[in-house]
C-alpha cells in the first residue's frame, strides 16, 4: 500500500474511529475526500481487500467502503460476530450518490455515519432499520442510554420485532421509570408485559427481561484472595438470591482493600468500579450484621453489608445479607432508583 497524507497502517492506528476503504481510482478520490472531511484514515484496498478489511475491522469503530455492496458483504461475512461488537459499516458508491448503512446501524452508529457521509458527498443516506423507517423507538439505543442489559438476546430480538409489527410495547418495571417514548406504555402486570425491567432473574414466557444497573456487591476478603475465588462467590451469591449478574453496577469494600490484587483484577475483568470506605463510615451504617473478628482485624464492625449499602446510595435496600465463602464475604444492596441515579463519585476508584 502506497502511503499518502491520509494513509495509515492499521497496526499504528489501533483504537482509532474511522477507516475509509476504496478499490478503484474514482473510489479512492472520493474516499480520500471523505476521510479528510470526517477525520478518518484512508486505505487503498485494491488487490488485498480481505486482508485490509480484517486489519481495520480489529482496529476501527467505523468503516466506510467506497465500492459495491456485494463485495463488502462477501468480505465482511467471515468477520461478523455480534451487533454489540461489530464496527459500523457504511457502503458508498464512487459517485457518492448513496451512503448505505449496512451493519450495526444503531449500536455501532452506522445510521449516523451514513448521514455524515451523505452530507460530505451531497448524496442520500439509506437507512433500512425498522425503527427509522417506521418512526419507532430504536429499542437497542433506548436500552443502551438507560444502561439496560437484555437478559436473553433472542427474547429481546423478538420484542423489537413486536414493536415493528404492532407499533407499541407494554413495559413493567420494578423501579421508577423516566419519561417513556410514546410507543412504550407502562404496564402494571409483570406476567403480561412485553418488556420487564428488573434485577431479578425470574423468567417470563413472552417478555424480554431488561436488567438495569441496580445492584452493588459488597465484598470482604482475606489478604491474597484470588480473582477467581471472588468471582465464584459473587456468582453463587447472585444465583442463590435470584439476582442477575448483568444488573451489578459496582463493587464496594473497605479502604484497606484498595491494593487487594484479586479484588482489583476481578473488577477489571467485569469492568466494574469499586467504592472504598473507611472504618468510620462503615461503622455508621445501622442494622448490619456485626462481627467481632472483622472489628479486630479492620476496626469496622462489618464490611460487605455496610459497604454495599453506602455505595448504593440513599434509599438502598439490602437484598442479600452477608454470605460467607472460603476467604470471601459478600452482600448485595439494591439502588433505589437505578434508572435515574448517578452514584456520587466520592470514594470511587
ZABA-514946 format. One record per residue (C-alpha): z, x, y. Coordinates in nm, 4 decimals, padded with zeros to 6 digits. Each point is the difference from the previous one (the first is absolute). Layout:
<rs>
{{Z; X; Y}}
...
</rs>
This chain:
<rs>
{{00.0000; 00.0000; 00.0000}}
{{-00.1052; 00.1449; 00.3351}}
{{00.2813; -00.0359; 00.2533}}
{{-00.0496; -00.1374; 00.3492}}
{{00.2337; -00.0960; 00.2829}}
{{00.1182; -00.3106; -00.1877}}
{{-00.0101; 00.1376; -00.3533}}
{{00.3066; 00.0969; -00.2015}}
{{00.0917; 00.0603; -00.3610}}
{{00.2236; -00.2594; -00.1626}}
{{00.2415; 00.2707; -00.1048}}
{{00.0902; 00.0988; 00.3550}}
{{00.0109; -00.3605; 00.1192}}
{{00.2473; -00.1513; -00.2494}}
{{00.1794; -00.2954; 00.1504}}
{{-00.2594; -00.0608; 00.2721}}
{{-00.1003; -00.3542; 00.0886}}
{{-00.3789; -00.0436; 00.0021}}
{{-00.2889; 00.1567; -00.1926}}
{{-00.3661; -00.0903; 00.0634}}
{{-00.2539; 00.0742; -00.2749}}
{{-00.3799; -00.0161; 00.0222}}
{{-00.3006; 00.0928; -00.2142}}
{{-00.3211; -00.0210; 00.2041}}
{{-00.0833; 00.1750; 00.3261}}
{{00.0083; -00.3319; 00.1852}}
{{00.3303; -00.0875; -00.1608}}
{{00.1404; 00.3387; 00.0959}}
{{-00.0963; -00.0529; 00.3630}}
{{00.1839; -00.3310; 00.0081}}
{{00.2862; 00.1383; -00.2098}}
{{00.0687; 00.2804; 00.2442}}
{{00.0010; -00.2508; 00.2863}}
{{00.2451; -00.2284; -00.1809}}
{{00.2241; 00.2923; -00.0937}}
{{00.0019; 00.1222; 00.3593}}
{{00.0754; -00.3434; 00.1430}}
{{00.2774; -00.0794; -00.2485}}
{{00.1541; 00.3476; -00.0158}}
{{-00.1017; 00.0519; -00.3607}}
{{-00.1528; 00.2764; -00.2110}}
{{-00.3664; -00.0031; -00.1042}}
{{-00.1231; 00.1036; -00.3452}}
{{-00.3628; 00.0397; -00.1077}}
{{00.0032; -00.1136; -00.3610}}
{{-00.3647; 00.0335; -00.1052}}
{{-00.0216; 00.1470; -00.3494}}
{{00.3771; 00.0022; -00.0530}}
{{00.1167; -00.3501; 00.0880}}
{{00.2218; -00.0538; -00.3054}}
{{00.1861; 00.3257; 00.0563}}
{{00.0318; -00.0573; 00.3735}}
{{00.1219; -00.3573; -00.0490}}
{{00.2681; 00.1149; -00.2429}}
{{00.1191; 00.2588; 00.2528}}
{{00.0245; -00.2350; 00.2958}}
{{00.1423; -00.2787; -00.2187}}
{{00.3094; 00.2103; -00.0615}}
{{00.0296; 00.1194; 00.3585}}
{{-00.0929; -00.2800; 00.2399}}
{{00.1347; -00.3475; 00.0651}}
{{-00.3338; -00.1364; 00.1296}}
{{-00.3565; 00.0725; -00.1145}}
{{-00.3262; -00.1082; 00.1654}}
{{-00.3163; 00.0389; -00.2065}}
{{-00.3368; -00.0011; 00.1778}}
{{-00.2140; -00.0923; -00.3008}}
{{-00.0915; -00.2841; -00.2351}}
{{00.2818; -00.2187; -00.1293}}
{{-00.1079; 00.0412; -00.3626}}
{{00.0259; 00.3781; 00.0189}}
{{00.3525; -00.0288; 00.1366}}
{{00.1085; -00.2498; -00.2653}}
{{-00.1198; 00.2203; -00.2844}}
{{00.1570; 00.3094; 00.1551}}
{{00.3457; -00.1407; 00.0690}}
{{00.0311; -00.2021; -00.3233}}
{{00.1631; 00.2833; -00.2020}}
{{00.2479; 00.0648; 00.2838}}
{{00.1383; -00.3521; 00.0396}}
{{00.3701; -00.0478; -00.0727}}
{{00.1709; -00.2761; 00.1992}}
{{-00.0540; -00.1685; 00.3363}}
{{00.3394; 00.1237; 00.1136}}
{{-00.1096; 00.3602; -00.0651}}
{{-00.3767; 00.0147; 00.0441}}
{{-00.1307; 00.1066; 00.3416}}
{{-00.1884; -00.2380; 00.2248}}
{{-00.3755; 00.0228; -00.0591}}
{{-00.2675; -00.1242; 00.2398}}
{{-00.3742; 00.0198; -00.0697}}
{{-00.2499; 00.0179; 00.2859}}
{{-00.3787; 00.0156; -00.0010}}
{{-00.1523; 00.2969; 00.1797}}
{{-00.1201; -00.2191; 00.2880}}
{{00.3565; -00.1229; 00.0555}}
{{-00.0953; -00.3674; -00.0225}}
{{00.2759; -00.0923; -00.2449}}
{{00.3462; 00.1439; -00.0717}}
{{00.1158; -00.1496; -00.3296}}
{{00.3693; -00.0051; -00.0919}}
{{-00.0363; 00.0941; -00.3669}}
{{00.3446; 00.1000; -00.1248}}
{{00.3655; -00.0461; 00.1030}}
{{-00.0877; -00.2430; 00.2752}}
{{00.3528; -00.1044; 00.0891}}
{{00.2605; 00.2479; -00.1238}}
{{-00.2271; 00.3004; 00.0407}}
{{-00.1375; -00.1174; 00.3319}}
{{-00.3697; -00.0114; -00.0907}}
{{-00.0525; -00.3250; 00.1906}}
{{00.1321; 00.1539; 00.3187}}
{{-00.1962; 00.3186; -00.0696}}
{{-00.3230; -00.1981; -00.0414}}
{{00.0558; -00.1540; 00.3406}}
{{00.0611; 00.3418; 00.1564}}
{{-00.3159; 00.1402; -00.1577}}
{{-00.2041; -00.3007; 00.1141}}
{{00.1258; 00.0511; 00.3532}}
{{-00.1337; 00.3563; -00.0085}}
{{-00.3360; -00.0884; -00.1530}}
{{-00.0331; -00.3308; 00.1896}}
{{-00.0505; -00.1663; -00.3346}}
{{00.1672; -00.2819; -00.1937}}
{{00.3234; 00.0359; -00.1960}}
{{-00.0306; -00.1756; -00.3377}}
{{00.3295; -00.1348; -00.1368}}
{{00.0141; -00.1921; -00.3269}}
{{00.3754; -00.0389; -00.0613}}
{{00.0802; -00.3698; -00.0403}}
{{00.2747; -00.0123; 00.2607}}
{{-00.2292; 00.1424; 00.2676}}
{{-00.2904; -00.2249; -00.0907}}
{{00.2172; -00.3129; -00.0222}}
{{00.2374; 00.0816; 00.2868}}
{{00.3050; 00.0194; -00.2283}}
{{00.3002; 00.2301; 00.0003}}
{{-00.0744; 00.3354; -00.1683}}
{{00.2914; -00.0323; -00.2398}}
{{00.0123; 00.3659; -00.0977}}
{{00.0266; 00.1094; 00.3641}}
{{00.2625; -00.2660; 00.0711}}
{{00.2071; 00.1331; -00.2902}}
{{-00.0466; 00.3588; 00.1113}}
{{00.1172; -00.0784; 00.3530}}
{{00.3155; -00.1675; -00.1339}}
{{00.0492; 00.2705; -00.2654}}
{{-00.0318; -00.2515; -00.2827}}
{{-00.0871; 00.1486; -00.3380}}
{{-00.1692; -00.2258; -00.2582}}
{{00.1965; -00.0016; -00.3227}}
{{-00.3134; -00.0737; -00.2031}}
{{-00.3402; 00.1028; 00.1343}}
{{-00.1914; -00.2479; -00.2161}}
{{00.2126; -00.2896; 00.1266}}
{{-00.0509; 00.1193; 00.3567}}
{{-00.3764; 00.0133; -00.0497}}
{{00.0088; -00.3561; -00.1338}}
{{00.1971; -00.1103; 00.3070}}
{{-00.2629; 00.1507; 00.2302}}
{{-00.2613; -00.1909; -00.1964}}
{{00.1931; -00.3267; 00.0448}}
{{00.0206; 00.0654; 00.3726}}
{{-00.3779; 00.0426; 00.0159}}
{{-00.0576; -00.3105; -00.2127}}
{{00.2498; -00.2364; 00.1651}}
{{00.0440; 00.1427; 00.3495}}
{{00.3813; 00.0118; -00.0132}}
{{00.2947; 00.1150; -00.2124}}
{{00.3631; -00.1095; -00.0236}}
{{00.2741; 00.2614; 00.0305}}
{{00.3655; 00.0020; -00.1081}}
{{00.2291; 00.2728; 00.1331}}
{{00.3567; 00.1005; -00.0735}}
{{00.0137; 00.1448; 00.3506}}
{{-00.0680; -00.1224; 00.3541}}
{{-00.3718; -00.0027; 00.0659}}
{{-00.1816; 00.1267; 00.3085}}
{{-00.2636; -00.2179; 00.1611}}
{{-00.2571; -00.0705; -00.2690}}
{{-00.3790; -00.0135; 00.0299}}
{{-00.1303; -00.3575; 00.0086}}
{{-00.1275; 00.0191; -00.3587}}
{{00.3378; 00.1020; -00.1487}}
{{00.2412; -00.2949; -00.0216}}
{{00.3783; 00.0266; -00.0595}}
{{00.1062; -00.1689; -00.3244}}
{{00.3496; -00.0971; -00.1160}}
{{-00.0589; 00.0124; -00.3764}}
{{-00.0256; 00.3421; -00.1622}}
{{-00.1390; -00.1454; -00.3216}}
{{-00.3105; -00.1532; 00.1604}}
{{-00.0819; 00.2468; 00.2790}}
{{-00.3149; 00.2123; 00.0012}}
{{00.1816; 00.3018; 00.1437}}
{{00.3634; 00.1054; -00.0508}}
{{00.1776; 00.2544; 00.2196}}
{{00.2962; 00.1308; -00.1970}}
{{00.1708; 00.3216; -00.1060}}
{{00.0764; -00.1514; -00.3412}}
{{-00.2242; 00.0483; -00.3012}}
{{00.0163; -00.3604; -00.1219}}
{{-00.3594; -00.0772; -00.1012}}
{{-00.2057; -00.2975; 00.1055}}
{{-00.2655; -00.1748; -00.2050}}
{{-00.2414; -00.0491; 00.2889}}
{{00.1264; 00.1862; 00.3062}}
{{-00.0526; 00.3532; 00.1192}}
{{00.3415; 00.1581; 00.0552}}
{{00.0161; 00.2268; 00.3053}}
{{00.2879; 00.2456; 00.0186}}
{{00.1295; 00.0802; 00.3507}}
{{00.1752; 00.3219; 00.0966}}
{{00.3358; -00.1722; -00.0410}}
{{00.2218; 00.2221; -00.2165}}
{{00.2078; 00.3072; 00.0746}}
{{00.1305; 00.1988; -00.2957}}
{{00.3289; 00.1818; 00.0545}}
{{00.0329; 00.3112; -00.2135}}
{{00.2899; 00.2240; -00.0868}}
{{-00.0570; 00.2884; -00.2383}}
{{00.1567; 00.3135; -00.1375}}
{{-00.1163; 00.3318; 00.1357}}
{{-00.3141; 00.1194; -00.1760}}
{{-00.1101; -00.3425; -00.1270}}
{{-00.3728; -00.0044; -00.0726}}
{{-00.2570; -00.2237; 00.1642}}
{{-00.0813; -00.1387; -00.3445}}
{{00.3604; -00.1085; -00.0566}}
{{00.0095; -00.1714; 00.3394}}
{{-00.3319; -00.1720; -00.0663}}
{{00.1239; -00.1294; -00.3357}}
{{00.3202; -00.1332; 00.1569}}
{{-00.1859; -00.1805; 00.2802}}
{{-00.2538; -00.1464; -00.2436}}
{{00.2756; -00.1268; -00.2307}}
{{00.1961; -00.1448; 00.2910}}
{{-00.3013; -00.1965; 00.1224}}
{{-00.0877; -00.1183; -00.3514}}
{{00.3509; -00.1235; -00.0752}}
{{00.0163; -00.1981; 00.3235}}
{{-00.3566; -00.1328; -00.0042}}
{{-00.1018; 00.1920; 00.3122}}
{{-00.3450; 00.1376; 00.0729}}
{{-00.0237; 00.3746; 00.0454}}
{{-00.2889; -00.0659; 00.2426}}
{{00.2504; -00.1713; 00.2305}}
{{00.2068; 00.3165; 00.0550}}
{{-00.0184; 00.0876; 00.3692}}
{{00.2336; 00.3000; 00.0159}}
{{00.2724; 00.1991; -00.1710}}
{{00.3469; 00.0727; 00.1354}}
{{00.2790; 00.2438; -00.0806}}
{{00.2812; 00.2100; 00.1474}}
{{-00.0863; 00.2836; 00.2364}}
{{00.1357; 00.2515; -00.2526}}
{{-00.3206; -00.0670; -00.1954}}
{{-00.2421; 00.1017; 00.2733}}
{{-00.0947; 00.3080; -00.2042}}
{{00.0129; -00.1592; -00.3446}}
{{-00.3265; 00.1214; -00.1538}}
{{-00.0368; -00.2709; -00.2626}}
{{00.0655; -00.2821; 00.2457}}
{{-00.2441; 00.1425; 00.2530}}
{{-00.2644; 00.0533; -00.2681}}
{{00.0361; -00.3589; -00.1208}}
{{-00.0341; -00.1287; 00.3565}}
{{-00.3140; 00.2086; 00.0564}}
{{-00.1549; -00.1189; -00.3251}}
{{00.0582; -00.3637; 00.0969}}
{{-00.0837; 00.0621; 00.3684}}
{{00.3348; -00.1428; 00.1038}}
{{00.2148; 00.0985; 00.2951}}
{{00.3713; 00.0640; -00.0421}}
{{00.2866; -00.1014; 00.2271}}
{{00.3025; 00.2336; -00.0163}}
{{00.3416; -00.1123; 00.1231}}
{{00.3207; 00.1872; 00.0639}}
{{00.3259; -00.0859; -00.1754}}
{{00.1437; -00.1719; 00.3081}}
{{-00.2923; -00.2433; 00.0199}}
{{00.0165; -00.0693; -00.3738}}
{{00.3750; -00.0630; 00.0147}}
{{-00.0448; -00.2662; 00.2664}}
{{-00.2012; -00.2241; -00.2333}}
{{00.2225; -00.2695; -00.1446}}
{{-00.0077; -00.1801; -00.3355}}
{{-00.1454; 00.2856; -00.2029}}
{{00.1256; 00.1423; -00.3277}}
{{00.2162; 00.3026; 00.0829}}
{{00.0446; 00.3007; -00.2265}}
{{00.2879; 00.2472; 00.0187}}
{{-00.2173; 00.2619; -00.1702}}
{{-00.2760; -00.0383; 00.2592}}
{{00.2594; 00.0071; 00.2814}}
{{00.1413; 00.3316; -00.1195}}
{{-00.3457; 00.1540; -00.0397}}
{{-00.1644; -00.1248; 00.3195}}
{{00.2627; -00.1500; 00.2277}}
{{-00.1786; -00.3354; -00.0267}}
{{00.1494; -00.2888; -00.1962}}
{{-00.3488; -00.0749; -00.1387}}
{{-00.3589; 00.1095; 00.0509}}
{{-00.2672; -00.2177; -00.1621}}
{{00.1139; -00.3438; 00.1153}}
{{00.0980; 00.0762; 00.3621}}
{{-00.3010; 00.2291; 00.0527}}
{{-00.2380; -00.2712; -00.1208}}
{{00.1624; -00.2641; 00.2223}}
{{00.0004; 00.2220; 00.3083}}
{{-00.3632; 00.0980; -00.0453}}
{{-00.1078; -00.3600; -00.0584}}
{{00.1373; -00.0991; 00.3396}}
{{00.1759; -00.3086; 00.1415}}
{{00.0231; -00.2968; -00.2312}}
{{-00.0756; 00.2047; -00.3112}}
{{00.1029; -00.1354; -00.3393}}
{{00.1128; 00.2051; -00.2985}}
{{-00.2343; -00.1070; -00.2816}}
{{00.0981; 00.2605; -00.2573}}
{{00.3588; 00.1215; 00.0049}}
{{00.0814; 00.3573; -00.0966}}
{{-00.1434; 00.1016; -00.3344}}
{{00.1002; 00.3255; -00.1689}}
{{-00.2514; 00.2072; -00.1913}}
{{00.0129; 00.3548; -00.1306}}
{{00.0443; 00.2076; 00.3180}}
{{-00.1259; -00.2844; 00.2235}}
{{00.1524; -00.3038; 00.1696}}
{{-00.2248; -00.2696; 00.1455}}
{{00.0315; -00.3169; 00.2075}}
{{-00.2617; -00.2203; 00.1671}}
{{00.0270; -00.1858; 00.3310}}
{{-00.2499; -00.2495; 00.1404}}
{{-00.1236; 00.0064; 00.3594}}
{{00.0611; -00.3378; 00.1618}}
{{-00.3379; -00.0328; 00.1716}}
{{-00.2379; 00.2548; -00.1538}}
{{-00.3143; -00.1497; 00.1538}}
{{00.1318; 00.0611; 00.3505}}
{{00.2646; 00.2696; -00.0318}}
{{-00.0540; 00.3516; 00.1211}}
{{00.2843; 00.2062; -00.1430}}
{{00.1625; 00.2212; 00.2682}}
{{-00.1109; 00.3620; -00.0218}}
{{00.3558; 00.1283; 00.0321}}
{{00.0957; 00.1987; -00.3107}}
{{-00.3558; -00.0119; -00.1326}}
{{-00.1730; 00.2924; -00.1647}}
</rs>
